[in-house]
Amino acid sequence: MVFGFVKQSGGNIDVNSEEGHGTTFKIYLPKADIEASQLPSADDLQSEGGTETILCVEDDANVRAYVVAPT
């Protein structure tokens, strides 16, 4: 999905993977043709919870416990 979005947007993805060190993905997107018309206000940045359900799939029990821990 990410690859398709990046290519559709005229961008590129650089992947660097090294055994024992992990993988790095760098996503390059073209600069926007126009400037932002207005910066978001503090009210725009706050999110409200609803009745969403998020599926967490993680095989490491410690990571899974951390990710699903209530805030």
C-alpha positions as CSV (number, residue, x, y, z in Angstrom):
1,M,0.0,0.0,0.0
2,V,2.8,2.4,0.9
3,F,4.7,1.7,-2.3
4,G,1.6,2.3,-4.4
5,F,0.8,5.6,-2.6
6,V,4.4,6.8,-3.0
7,K,4.6,5.9,-6.7
8,Q,1.1,7.4,-7.3
9,S,2.4,10.6,-5.7
10,G,5.5,10.8,-7.9
11,G,7.8,9.8,-5.1
12,N,10.3,7.1,-4.3
13,I,11.2,4.7,-1.5
14,D,14.8,3.8,-0.5
15,V,15.2,0.5,1.5
16,N,18.4,-0.4,3.4
17,S,18.5,-3.7,5.2
18,E,21.4,-5.1,7.1
19,E,21.4,-8.4,9.0
20,G,21.6,-7.8,12.8
21,H,20.9,-4.0,12.4
22,G,17.4,-3.9,11.0
23,T,15.8,-2.2,8.0
24,T,15.4,1.5,7.2
25,F,12.8,2.8,4.8
26,K,13.2,6.4,3.5
27,I,10.2,7.8,1.7
28,Y,10.7,10.7,-0.7
29,L,7.7,12.7,-1.8
30,P,7.7,15.7,-4.2
31,K,7.4,19.1,-2.8
32,A,3.8,20.5,-2.8
33,D,3.1,23.1,-5.6
34,I,1.3,25.4,-3.1
35,E,1.9,26.6,0.4
36,A,-0.4,25.6,3.3
37,S,-3.2,28.1,3.5
38,Q,-3.5,27.9,7.3
39,L,-1.7,26.2,10.1
40,P,-3.9,23.9,12.2
41,S,-5.1,25.2,15.5
42,A,-4.7,23.4,18.8
43,D,-8.4,22.3,18.5
44,D,-7.7,20.7,15.1
45,L,-4.8,18.7,16.6
46,Q,-6.7,17.1,19.4
47,S,-8.4,13.8,18.7
48,E,-11.4,12.3,20.3
49,G,-11.9,8.7,21.1
50,G,-14.9,6.8,19.8
51,T,-15.9,3.2,19.5
52,E,-13.1,2.2,17.1
53,T,-11.5,-1.3,17.4
54,I,-7.8,-1.6,16.6
55,L,-6.4,-5.0,15.8
56,C,-2.9,-5.5,17.2
57,V,-1.0,-8.5,15.7
58,E,2.4,-9.0,17.4
59,D,4.1,-12.3,18.1
60,D,6.4,-10.9,20.9
61,A,4.4,-11.0,24.1
62,N,6.3,-8.1,25.7
63,V,5.8,-5.8,22.7
64,R,2.2,-6.8,22.5
65,A,1.6,-6.0,26.2
66,Y,3.2,-2.6,25.8
67,V,1.3,-1.7,22.6
68,V,-2.1,-2.6,24.0
69,A,-1.6,-1.2,27.5
70,P,-4.2,1.4,28.4
71,T,-3.0,5.0,28.4
